[in-house]
Amino acid sequence: MGVKVAVVGGGSTYTPELVEGFVTRTDRLPVDELVLLDVDPERLAIVGALAERMVRAAGWAGTVRLTDRATEALEGANFVIVQLRVGGNQARFLDETIPLRYGCIGQETTGPGGFAKALRTVPVVLELAERTAEIGAPDAWVVDFTNPTGLVTQALLDQGHRACGLCNVAIGVQRELAGHLGVEPSHIRLDHVGLNHLSWVRAVLVDGVDRLPELLAEPIEELTEAAPIELVRALRAIPSSYLRYYYRTSDVLEHQRTHRTRAEEVLEIEAGLLELYRDPALETKPKLLEERGGAWYSDAAVALVASLHAGTGDEQVVNVLNEGAIPNVPHGDVVELTCRVDRAGAFAQPTDPLAPEMLGLVQHAKAYERLTIEAAMTGSRDSALKALLTNPLVGDIDRAAPMLDALLDANRAHLPRFFAG
């Protein structure tokens, strides 16, 4: 029996990654209908036309449909992939620049920028999930790729939705290390632990043998992006690249003050991509897409959907409820761990407790996430202030309070709960 997949944010320049993944996995994931949903008609038309050319060139027999109506996309859907960006890259630019005025990191998923994005995103994704539960196929899955992924997934699971979250960081690390070690990625299993964009790799198992000790003996680039090699060796783990915001805060802040924002770079890349996508002769994703930041997205996202559909018990790093997998983290906390994936869901595999230096940061960040979800759902300024103050990259009331006012005001159009009445 065929499958209907709805992509929320189908006009994204990432979409060709997904399409490539679907047309190369028809043996495990027989998609009959791929529906691209987007509120931007121009982008949807451009990206949708490329998607149609790609599937026809690949000989795929399924149907591609474009719509701006959520009901049409979600009705009967087996999988709803969420890759939307509320406010677009213009809002991202604000996320990356407003915090700098107050001496804080400007980034779209961590720090105050991630906080602002979460306020905009959580209510929208929850509304989509509620609608999916009403009109989607029985046992439909919501697969969230929208940042901040861990926080959004926490909100979804707290509300009882059938959902999991996905990021391409872990698969990227796996591919990089496979290349360095000269082995196929399928032979590597990572002990990847923590939260989304706040994680560590504590073991690199190649056919069951941990190769991390030899990796730590040489300062390869994959190890030192987030921290000096001395710290990496002291941790006995590879920090996610996003941990540079916590381990190298001053350096990152100085760099951001003297360089253009990632949002500006992305706007330029996307303009180039959309121009390429307009070419009626283009039938494959262009190489420029690699610069957009979604490397291995098609492998990660489509492999997860295929595993949920086929129930093959594959292992993949996913954002799910901890449920005892990390012994010293609460069962109800969403974590990012290696999971076994079958038709019933993605289940975190048991691993060792977090060391104190990891656990403290995870607990701090999780408290911030829960307060942010509360603020996003209620529109309470008090909750928002507590959340921002609790963020590990803020922690100062004299900058948190005025920064909150600036963030709320800049995002007024996307935060009706905060400005009702």
URDAWO-V520437 format. One record per residue. N is the residue number from 0. RES is the residue in three letters. SS is DSSP state (a for helix, b for strand, c for the rest). PHI is phi in whole degrees, -180 to 180 (none if undefined). PSI is psi in whole degrees, -180 to 180 (NA if undefined). Layout:
# URDAWO-V520437
n->{N:N}
res->{RES:RES}
ss->{SS:SS}
phi->{PHI:PHI}
psi->{PSI:PSI}
This chain:
# URDAWO-V520437
n->{0:1:2:3:4:5:6:7:8:9:10:11:12:13:14:15:16:17:18:19:20:21:22:23:24:25:26:27:28:29:30:31:32:33:34:35:36:37:38:39:40:41:42:43:44:45:46:47:48:49:50:51:52:53:54:55:56:57:58:59:60:61:62:63:64:65:66:67:68:69:70:71:72:73:74:75:76:77:78:79:80:81:82:83:84:85:86:87:88:89:90:91:92:93:94:95:96:97:98:99:100:101:102:103:104:105:106:107:108:109:110:111:112:113:114:115:116:117:118:119:120:121:122:123:124:125:126:127:128:129:130:131:132:133:134:135:136:137:138:139:140:141:142:143:144:145:146:147:148:149:150:151:152:153:154:155:156:157:158:159:160:161:162:163:164:165:166:167:168:169:170:171:172:173:174:175:176:177:178:179:180:181:182:183:184:185:186:187:188:189:190:191:192:193:194:195:196:197:198:199:200:201:202:203:204:205:206:207:208:209:210:211:212:213:214:215:216:217:218:219:220:221:222:223:224:225:226:227:228:229:230:231:232:233:234:235:236:237:238:239:240:241:242:243:244:245:246:247:248:249:250:251:252:253:254:255:256:257:258:259:260:261:262:263:264:265:266:267:268:269:270:271:272:273:274:275:276:277:278:279:280:281:282:283:284:285:286:287:288:289:290:291:292:293:294:295:296:297:298:299:300:301:302:303:304:305:306:307:308:309:310:311:312:313:314:315:316:317:318:319:320:321:322:323:324:325:326:327:328:329:330:331:332:333:334:335:336:337:338:339:340:341:342:343:344:345:346:347:348:349:350:351:352:353:354:355:356:357:358:359:360:361:362:363:364:365:366:367:368:369:370:371:372:373:374:375:376:377:378:379:380:381:382:383:384:385:386:387:388:389:390:391:392:393:394:395:396:397:398:399:400:401:402:403:404:405:406:407:408:409:410:411:412:413:414:415:416:417:418:419:420}
res->{MET:GLY:VAL:LYS:VAL:ALA:VAL:VAL:GLY:GLY:GLY:SER:THR:TYR:THR:PRO:GLU:LEU:VAL:GLU:GLY:PHE:VAL:THR:ARG:THR:ASP:ARG:LEU:PRO:VAL:ASP:GLU:LEU:VAL:LEU:LEU:ASP:VAL:ASP:PRO:GLU:ARG:LEU:ALA:ILE:VAL:GLY:ALA:LEU:ALA:GLU:ARG:MET:VAL:ARG:ALA:ALA:GLY:TRP:ALA:GLY:THR:VAL:ARG:LEU:THR:ASP:ARG:ALA:THR:GLU:ALA:LEU:GLU:GLY:ALA:ASN:PHE:VAL:ILE:VAL:GLN:LEU:ARG:VAL:GLY:GLY:ASN:GLN:ALA:ARG:PHE:LEU:ASP:GLU:THR:ILE:PRO:LEU:ARG:TYR:GLY:CYS:ILE:GLY:GLN:GLU:THR:THR:GLY:PRO:GLY:GLY:PHE:ALA:LYS:ALA:LEU:ARG:THR:VAL:PRO:VAL:VAL:LEU:GLU:LEU:ALA:GLU:ARG:THR:ALA:GLU:ILE:GLY:ALA:PRO:ASP:ALA:TRP:VAL:VAL:ASP:PHE:THR:ASN:PRO:THR:GLY:LEU:VAL:THR:GLN:ALA:LEU:LEU:ASP:GLN:GLY:HIS:ARG:ALA:CYS:GLY:LEU:CYS:ASN:VAL:ALA:ILE:GLY:VAL:GLN:ARG:GLU:LEU:ALA:GLY:HIS:LEU:GLY:VAL:GLU:PRO:SER:HIS:ILE:ARG:LEU:ASP:HIS:VAL:GLY:LEU:ASN:HIS:LEU:SER:TRP:VAL:ARG:ALA:VAL:LEU:VAL:ASP:GLY:VAL:ASP:ARG:LEU:PRO:GLU:LEU:LEU:ALA:GLU:PRO:ILE:GLU:GLU:LEU:THR:GLU:ALA:ALA:PRO:ILE:GLU:LEU:VAL:ARG:ALA:LEU:ARG:ALA:ILE:PRO:SER:SER:TYR:LEU:ARG:TYR:TYR:TYR:ARG:THR:SER:ASP:VAL:LEU:GLU:HIS:GLN:ARG:THR:HIS:ARG:THR:ARG:ALA:GLU:GLU:VAL:LEU:GLU:ILE:GLU:ALA:GLY:LEU:LEU:GLU:LEU:TYR:ARG:ASP:PRO:ALA:LEU:GLU:THR:LYS:PRO:LYS:LEU:LEU:GLU:GLU:ARG:GLY:GLY:ALA:TRP:TYR:SER:ASP:ALA:ALA:VAL:ALA:LEU:VAL:ALA:SER:LEU:HIS:ALA:GLY:THR:GLY:ASP:GLU:GLN:VAL:VAL:ASN:VAL:LEU:ASN:GLU:GLY:ALA:ILE:PRO:ASN:VAL:PRO:HIS:GLY:ASP:VAL:VAL:GLU:LEU:THR:CYS:ARG:VAL:ASP:ARG:ALA:GLY:ALA:PHE:ALA:GLN:PRO:THR:ASP:PRO:LEU:ALA:PRO:GLU:MET:LEU:GLY:LEU:VAL:GLN:HIS:ALA:LYS:ALA:TYR:GLU:ARG:LEU:THR:ILE:GLU:ALA:ALA:MET:THR:GLY:SER:ARG:ASP:SER:ALA:LEU:LYS:ALA:LEU:LEU:THR:ASN:PRO:LEU:VAL:GLY:ASP:ILE:ASP:ARG:ALA:ALA:PRO:MET:LEU:ASP:ALA:LEU:LEU:ASP:ALA:ASN:ARG:ALA:HIS:LEU:PRO:ARG:PHE:PHE:ALA:GLY}
ss->{c:c:b:b:b:b:b:b:c:c:c:c:c:c:a:a:a:a:a:a:a:a:a:c:c:c:c:c:c:c:b:b:b:b:b:b:b:c:c:c:a:a:a:a:a:a:a:a:a:a:a:a:a:a:a:a:a:c:c:c:c:c:b:b:b:b:b:c:c:a:a:a:a:a:c:c:c:c:b:b:b:b:c:c:c:c:c:a:a:a:a:a:a:a:a:a:a:a:a:a:a:c:c:c:c:c:c:c:c:c:a:a:a:a:a:a:a:a:a:a:a:a:a:a:a:a:a:a:a:a:a:a:a:a:a:c:c:c:c:c:b:b:b:b:c:c:c:c:a:a:a:a:a:a:a:a:a:a:c:c:c:c:b:b:b:c:c:c:a:a:a:a:a:a:a:a:a:a:a:a:a:c:c:c:a:a:a:b:b:b:b:b:b:b:b:c:c:b:b:b:b:b:b:b:b:b:c:c:b:b:c:a:a:a:a:a:c:c:c:c:a:a:a:a:c:c:c:c:a:a:a:a:a:a:a:c:c:b:b:c:a:a:a:a:a:a:a:c:a:a:a:a:a:a:a:a:a:a:c:c:c:a:a:a:a:a:a:a:a:a:a:a:a:a:a:a:a:c:c:c:c:c:c:c:c:c:a:a:a:a:a:a:c:c:c:c:a:a:a:a:a:a:a:a:a:a:a:a:a:a:c:c:c:b:b:b:b:b:b:b:b:c:c:c:c:b:c:c:c:c:c:c:c:b:b:b:b:b:b:b:b:b:c:c:b:b:b:b:c:c:b:c:c:c:c:a:a:a:a:a:a:a:a:a:a:a:a:a:a:a:a:a:a:a:a:a:a:a:c:c:a:a:a:a:a:a:a:a:a:a:c:c:c:c:c:c:a:a:a:a:a:a:a:a:a:a:a:a:a:a:c:a:a:a:c:c:c:c:c:c:c}
phi->{none:-74:-128:-107:-117:-108:-110:-86:94:-66:-82:-66:-68:-71:-55:-58:-60:-61:-59:-57:-64:-68:-75:-100:-128:-66:-69:-104:-136:-80:-77:-86:-140:-115:-111:-101:-110:-158:-91:-101:-64:-68:-63:-61:-66:-67:-68:-63:-65:-64:-57:-63:-65:-63:-71:-71:-64:-84:77:-78:-94:-72:-103:-107:-125:-117:-156:-110:-109:-60:-60:-63:-72:-84:-62:75:-71:-85:-135:-118:-95:-104:-135:-79:-136:-65:91:65:-74:-67:-68:-61:-57:-66:-59:-92:-111:-60:-58:-62:-63:-111:76:-118:-58:-107:-150:-80:-123:-118:65:-66:-66:-65:-61:-63:-64:-63:-59:-72:-90:-55:-61:-68:-67:-63:-64:-63:-66:-63:-68:-63:-62:-80:-123:-73:-65:-55:63:-62:-107:-104:-112:-96:-111:-75:-80:-76:-57:-62:-66:-64:-66:-58:-62:-63:-73:-61:-91:83:-81:-84:-151:-151:-117:-138:-135:-95:-64:-63:-67:-65:-63:-58:-66:-64:-69:-61:-63:-67:-87:70:-128:-72:-55:-65:-89:-105:-121:-98:-89:-97:-134:128:-113:-60:61:-154:-144:-136:-105:-97:-156:-122:-89:-109:50:89:-105:-76:-98:-61:-54:-72:-66:-69:-76:-129:-79:-74:-59:-60:-92:-110:-67:-95:-159:-61:-60:-63:-71:-59:-68:-66:-72:56:-161:-91:-75:-55:-57:-70:-73:-62:-67:-99:-89:-131:-55:-63:-64:-64:-62:-64:-63:-66:-72:-117:-131:-72:-76:-64:-59:-66:-63:-65:-59:-69:-63:-66:-61:-66:-64:-64:-65:-65:-62:-69:-65:-65:-89:-76:-128:-136:-67:-77:-63:-57:-61:-61:-80:-73:106:-108:-55:68:-59:-63:-63:-69:-67:-72:-63:-65:-61:-63:-69:-63:-77:-87:65:-87:72:-66:-103:-156:-81:-138:-92:-144:-65:-65:48:89:-62:-98:-59:-103:-121:-54:-58:-85:-82:-78:-126:-115:-139:-66:-125:-99:-112:-138:-64:-82:139:-105:-121:-61:-90:-57:-147:-74:-60:-76:-66:-53:-68:-88:-60:-60:-70:-63:-63:-61:-66:-67:-61:-62:-60:-67:-66:-68:-61:-59:-65:-63:-83:-102:72:-83:-67:-61:-64:-64:-66:-63:-64:-65:-65:-81:-58:-58:-101:-120:61:-150:-63:-71:-105:-64:-64:-67:-66:-60:-58:-67:-67:-64:-65:-66:-105:-50:-64:-110:-127:-61:-64:-83:-125:-63:76}
psi->{137:173:141:126:127:130:110:118:35:-17:4:147:-13:-23:-39:-29:-48:-46:-45:-42:-41:-42:-14:2:33:-20:-33:-20:87:82:120:-35:124:116:124:119:129:150:-8:103:-35:-49:-41:-41:-42:-52:-40:-38:-41:-43:-43:-43:-39:-46:-35:-39:-31:-5:21:134:-4:174:134:125:147:139:155:11:117:-40:-44:-40:-43:-25:120:6:137:-34:133:110:121:115:34:164:98:122:-7:-168:-12:-41:-37:-41:-42:-40:-33:-14:-37:-46:-32:-31:-23:17:25:156:137:106:149:-13:-22:166:-162:-28:-42:-34:-49:-42:-39:-41:-40:-34:-42:-50:-37:-46:-39:-39:-41:-42:-40:-41:-37:-42:-31:-43:-3:177:157:135:31:148:139:120:112:123:-3:131:153:111:-48:-42:-45:-40:-38:-45:-43:-47:-33:-30:6:16:154:96:159:163:151:141:153:6:-50:-43:-32:-43:-44:-46:-41:-45:-35:-43:-41:-38:-8:37:164:140:-33:-15:-5:130:127:139:83:120:151:-148:167:131:21:74:165:150:113:-10:144:92:117:109:41:-7:127:116:3:-42:-41:-31:-39:-19:-15:131:66:156:-36:-22:-26:11:-37:-22:156:153:-30:-40:-41:-43:-37:-37:-26:41:153:116:144:148:-27:-16:-8:-27:-24:-37:-22:43:-48:-44:-45:-42:-42:-41:-44:-31:-20:3:160:160:159:-34:-42:-40:-44:-41:-40:-44:-43:-38:-42:-41:-46:-35:-42:-42:-26:-20:115:-13:-11:125:5:161:136:158:-30:-26:-26:-28:-11:-22:8:33:134:11:-46:-40:-47:-51:-49:-34:-39:-48:-42:-39:-40:-35:-46:-18:41:-5:24:158:136:150:120:156:113:174:141:-50:42:-3:-45:111:-31:24:136:147:-38:2:135:127:169:107:164:128:155:127:125:-168:-25:-13:-172:127:122:135:140:142:178:158:157:139:157:-41:-23:-45:-43:-43:-39:-45:-42:-49:-37:-37:-42:-44:-45:-39:-36:-40:-45:-44:-43:-36:-28:-23:22:123:-35:-45:-40:-41:-43:-39:-48:-40:-31:-18:129:-19:11:-86:32:113:-31:-21:-27:-44:-54:-32:-39:-46:-42:-42:-44:-44:-42:-27:16:-43:-21:6:64:-30:-31:-18:22:137:NA}
